[in-house]
Amino acid sequence: MKSGIFCVFLLVSFFLGDHGLFAQGHYTIVIHGGAGNVDRERVPADREAEFFARLNEALDAGEAILKAGGSSLDAVEAAVRILEDSPKFNAGRGAVFTYGGGNELDASIMCGREIAAGAVAGVTNVRNPISTARLVMENSPHVLLTGRGAEQFAAEQGVEIVDPSYFFDQYRFDQLQETLRRRQESGYLHPDAGMGTVGAVALDMHGNLAAATSTGGMTAKRYNRVGDSPIIGAGTYANNASCAVSATGHGEYFIKYAVAYDISARMLYKGAGLEEAAGSIIHGTLKDLNVSGGLVAVDRDGNVAMPFNTTGMFRGYARSDGERFVRIFAD
Amino acid sequence: MKSGIFCVFLLVSFFLGDHGLFAQGHYTIVIHGGAGNVDRERVPADREAEFFARLNEALDAGEAILKAGGSSLDAVEAAVRILEDSPKFNAGRGAVFTYGGGNELDASIMCGREIAAGAVAGVTNVRNPISTARLVMENSPHVLLTGRGAEQFAAEQGVEIVDPSYFFDQYRFDQLQETLRRRQESGYLHPDAGMGTVGAVALDMHGNLAAATSTGGMTAKRYNRVGDSPIIGAGTYANNASCAVSATGHGEYFIKYAVAYDISARMLYKGAGLEEAAGSIIHGTLKDLNVSGGLVAVDRDGNVAMPFNTTGMFRGYARSDGERFVRIFAD
């Protein structure tokens, strides 16, 4: 009898302790590779297949960690690194070009258990900005480091530094030339010019949520413009009490409407569900303003939301029940 | 009879139209010059008088605009410029020094009527960062510009560029030497080392809310660290539907808890009052984490909140009913 009570105690400790009240050994990872208005007919089948392969590879990397009982933080970092390394997406290698013909990378990461976060903005020689963002979170007392200072921090932390030419991609360079040709007198740009931001959110078997986002920003951006991706509360947010969010779209609006934090706030203060909270901002507020974008989110129960108000969003998820989903277009 | 109905129509249009539902020609401006743990005995009377004079001067500048029917946006910019120009506060002239012995300035401004915002981070030669933040909002499609790019934008916009030595203040320089002497091996710093961020929020006679914040950040900051002041949703937020907020304190936590936006969210989603919403984060969430700071806020009815969890916060407000309040300590 006594040992029976002890077993119940152990079991209760297990579920209420490190492992969270709502986690029973299941996991979920959701990723995105940007939202945009893409004409289905303009995407050839082999190019589509290549996108699917990269999205699946990112899901594989994250899922392997979660399946082995690893942390959501490790999983989102691993998934985003795969997408940063692929020239198909506007993050890391293959980032869009600035007005001056360079690449300036932004990334952020957040741990929902500790409400800890790290971010870098405007780095030009760090192979995987998302991993430097994580080092800012773990090895500095700061949240956001920028430009040369962030690069110096990255070098001191021993991350892989590359020659800026590593980020070069002919398709993106042609995109810059095209954008510059079409640009208006002012030198500014079309909001869709940054399509391809990447991100991941995950719930691990211990009930912990994490979110990560990485981007090259907007084609032909100037004046060291920083968008929503490295801004905690705008492009990225995670809180074990609510959800984890990674966004993509016209960054300026995602900052002004604090999109990622807003979803968490609607859940905590209004009792909204994840789908409702995420949908109201993407299909409501932003759609009404004619602002394009989307996001991926997961809540502490493993529910998934992937709303977007464009024709397509590279997206997918993998779950402990074996379900795997990867799509580009709305259907 | 007919003209009577017409008069009622005109009157209703006046109150519901440009002038907002809750604005009846009254205005409020609230300012701060930073929160911190200051020993009352250590502040000599003449130094205290100097602080009072500068706070009153900032209130005068903002109030003159509001009294003449001007916009809250003009009022908060004018008030913050006065505080930036005073070496007494950690913003503009008199900003704290970085680890490298320079000054890196951050500022942001937000218009609650249009949900428009602008910000600069890490500028070193712009006399009034708050005015450049406003130009980012009004003359660029962006929200946040950083470093050299932000300086180039400022120069192109024709704002006053100064030699970086303009920001030098002996007291702040001595503070850096003291901080460096006491710093730990890691080179990092005490969270209180940035006391003196300035900000203003206002409600104008047309029912429009605005917020502005400006800072030099933390003494001995490194790696181009950016705090909450230039981050919309963290250090600054304004929405005509809820409130305007300008914060001061340990910036990293104000980012992670999206403090300024959180107050607006609690009002919109929970129906919380301004005092309750502002108090829960400063005296609740942040106090529980041992994080020091404060904020000033005003809602669309002209209610004022000025919570801080330190021994003092330079603060004050002026209202259309003639009330004027300026204080440093808690009493």
Interface residues (C-beta under 8 A of the other chain):
Chain A: M110 I115 A116 A117 A121 G122 S140 P141 H142 V143 L144 L145 T146 G147 R148 G149 A150 Q152 F153 Y188 L189 P191 R222 Y223 N224 R225 V226 G227 I231 I232 G233 A234 Y237 G251 E252 I255 K256 Y257 A258 Y261 D262 A265 R266 Y269 K270
Chain B: M110 I115 A116 A117 A121 G122 S140 P141 H142 V143 L144 L145 T146 G147 R148 G149 A150 Q152 F153 Y188 L189 R222 Y223 N224 R225 V226 G227 I231 I232 G233 A234 Y237 G251 E252 I255 K256 Y257 A258 Y261 D262 A265 R266 Y269 K270
